[in-house]
């Protein structure tokens, strides 16, 4: 303590300067109120003064008192900090596993998708929970691109799908181009879609069933990206599943790409499920699809889908099991 005092004297020493001693004291507060007699009853006398705490006395000069005050201040600040931060969980940031309302972010004039909502499956049995899901609600949004590259998905059991992109009969994903390239999954289903040009080529499947219906389907061209929200690309991540939901309203995107997605597990539905799409061109290529049920039970199917033209080449059926 003496060393600190000497150091402060050296730092704040001004030659030939003397200052008047300052003595800080609390003003005296001693008021006695004598209350009147009411109905022959004398009310007690009231003394008013500063509150005192028995046995509390601070000795020493201004320096010691300052140190004590500083210490108490730091303790108070620390107490407030821990009291206000205890129990606070940081909101997930894209692309962390969470739920993201893309349309709401766009309505709030956000240029880039950032903040999501933590998934809560507390009412679901533990073995059926999907806590590492990347879920995008895109109904009503206008999106530039949705890109997913080099992603590992799956859960041994308990899930319906690993990838689900869907809407309703009246609310669809309207997209210029959708590409699935290098997918490895136990099963894949495309249904209830309108595709101007369907390209399925260079795939291996443990049973293949392609039954699109020839019809007049308008081409989709999304040129301008003005006003579109930017959803950052997802690369090198792992989830139990990816869900893209446009069931609340139509949504628009320039392109949706799923590249080098690896899926494992057993599913009560199809591992990859695509439904309620209006697409300029849909491409499925360089993929391996198989659940080990044999080529007589299709692992890869395209049904109830209207097309204007199709390229269906170099697709091979052979016994295949994705593990």
DAVENUR-V707597 format. One record per residue. N is the residue number from 1. PSI is psi in whole degrees, 0 to 359 (NA if undefined). Layout:
# DAVENUR-V707597
N,PSI  N,PSI
This chain:
# DAVENUR-V707597
1,318  2,322  3,320  4,319  5,316  6,321  7,317  8,324  9,323  10,320  11,319  12,20  13,128  14,115  15,140  16,22  17,131  18,138  19,146  20,143  21,132  22,125  23,117  24,124  25,148  26,139  27,151  28,134  29,102  30,98  31,131  32,123  33,120  34,114  35,151  36,168  37,131  38,119  39,39  40,1  41,124  42,116  43,151  44,155  45,139  46,125  47,129  48,128  49,180  50,140  51,147  52,149  53,117  54,142  55,10  56,115  57,127  58,120  59,155  60,174  61,188  62,326  63,314  64,318  65,321  66,317  67,317  68,317  69,319  70,316  71,317  72,323  73,316  74,320  75,318  76,316  77,316  78,318  79,317  80,318  81,309  82,328  83,325  84,342  85,345  86,129  87,358  88,127  89,129  90,137  91,142  92,146  93,138  94,134  95,39  96,152  97,117  98,182  99,132  100,126  101,94  102,318  103,319  104,320  105,321  106,322  107,333  108,13  109,33  110,134  111,330  112,138  113,127  114,302  115,136  116,190  117,133  118,138  119,140  120,112  121,37  122,338  123,6  124,137  125,143  126,320  127,345  128,1  129,146  130,78  131,348  132,40  133,138  134,109  135,124  136,121  137,112  138,2  139,122  140,359  141,153  142,117  143,141  144,293  145,149  146,111  147,129  148,120  149,132  150,65  151,137  152,128  153,162  154,164  155,143  156,311  157,169  158,351  159,155  160,315  161,160  162,324  163,125  164,120  165,115  166,165  167,228  168,180  169,330  170,344  171,110  172,164  173,116  174,114  175,141  176,306  177,133  178,129  179,127  180,114  181,120  182,36  183,136  184,115  185,156  186,327  187,159  188,135  189,129  190,124  191,160  192,52  193,156  194,114  195,124  196,311  197,122  198,123  199,116  200,112  201,153  202,44  203,155  204,130  205,144  206,68  207,125  208,127  209,109  210,109  211,57  212,159  213,127  214,127  215,178  216,107  217,126  218,141  219,151  220,123  221,120  222,99  223,302  224,136  225,13  226,129  227,359  228,143  229,145  230,117  231,112  232,149  233,147  234,122  235,135  236,31  237,169  238,137  239,168  240,330  241,162  242,127  243,128  244,114  245,119  246,27  247,341  248,336  249,164  250,148  251,157  252,136  253,150  254,315  255,148  256,121  257,128  258,110  259,133  260,52  261,125  262,127  263,138  264,166  265,172  266,132  267,144  268,336  269,213  270,140  271,317  272,119  273,118  274,126  275,151  276,58  277,143  278,111  279,140  280,305  281,131  282,125  283,128  284,116  285,158  286,36  287,158  288,119  289,125  290,136  291,7  292,11  293,355  294,161  295,347  296,350  297,103  298,129  299,339  300,122  301,148  302,108  303,160  304,43  305,127  306,136  307,155  308,327  309,160  310,147  311,108  312,92  313,148  314,40  315,129  316,134  317,126  318,150  319,122  320,136  321,122  322,123  323,NA
